[in-house]
């Protein structure tokens, strides 16, 4: 097994889906100042993605927090290392997710 497949196997399927959802939403971010589209496929990027972005960001932060809690409670060094890798992955994706979406939401506040 390659290192990537081993890593994906250790973080479990739901975290893989969360990471893919987060990265997918990063590609769907509309241009700041873009209007809302109420018909067609543009609804996904102009209405659905901005509504899901804060929820997915909070899921990354919650998963990082729960990984930290589980890491503290483990006695096995391999499990501690596993939860630490998961926490770092969640924080990296969450912070990059926030940095990518921040211009869009800051434009909405103006």
C-alpha positions, -999 to 999 in steps of 0.1 A, spaced: 0 0 0 12 35 -7 15 61 20 -16 79 8 -38 48 9 -25 39 43 -33 74 55 -68 73 40 -74 40 57 -63 53 91 -85 84 90 -117 64 82 -143 70 55 -163 98 71 -133 120 75 -123 113 39 -158 124 28 -156 155 49 -122 164 34 -135 159 -1 -166 179 6 -145 208 19 -122 207 -10 -152 205 -34 -168 235 -18 -135 254 -22 -139 250 -60 -175 261 -59 -169 295 -42 -185 322 -63 -167 354 -71 -172 380 -44 -200 403 -55 -216 378 -78 -254 379 -79 -276 350 -69 -288 327 -96 -322 311 -90 -322 286 -119 -299 260 -134 -266 246 -122 -255 281 -111 -277 276 -80 -251 252 -66 -223 277 -66 -243 309 -57 -268 295 -31 -259 261 -20 -221 264 -16 -222 296 5 -249 281 27 -228 249 33 -194 266 37 -199 277 74 -214 244 83 -185 224 68 -159 248 84 -175 242 118 -174 204 111 -136 207 105 -131 226 138 -154 201 157 -135 171 143 -102 187 152 -114 193 188 -128 158 192 -95 143 178 -77 163 205 -100 151 232 -96 115 220 -58 119 217 -55 130 253 -76 100 265 -56 74 246 -28 54 262 -15 38 230 12 58 213 0 47 178 -36 59 186 -22 92 199 -2 97 167 -32 88 146 -54 113 163 -27 140 161 -24 134 123 -62 137 120 -62 169 141 -35 185 120 -52 175 88 -85 190 100 -68 222 111 -49 226 78 -79 220 56 -101 242 79 -78 271 80 -72 270 42 -110 266 38 -115 298 59 -88 317 40 -104 308 7 -140 317 17 -131 348 37 -131 373 8 -165 361 -3 -181 365 32 -163 398 39 -177 412 7 -212 402 19 -207 422 51 -196 454 33 
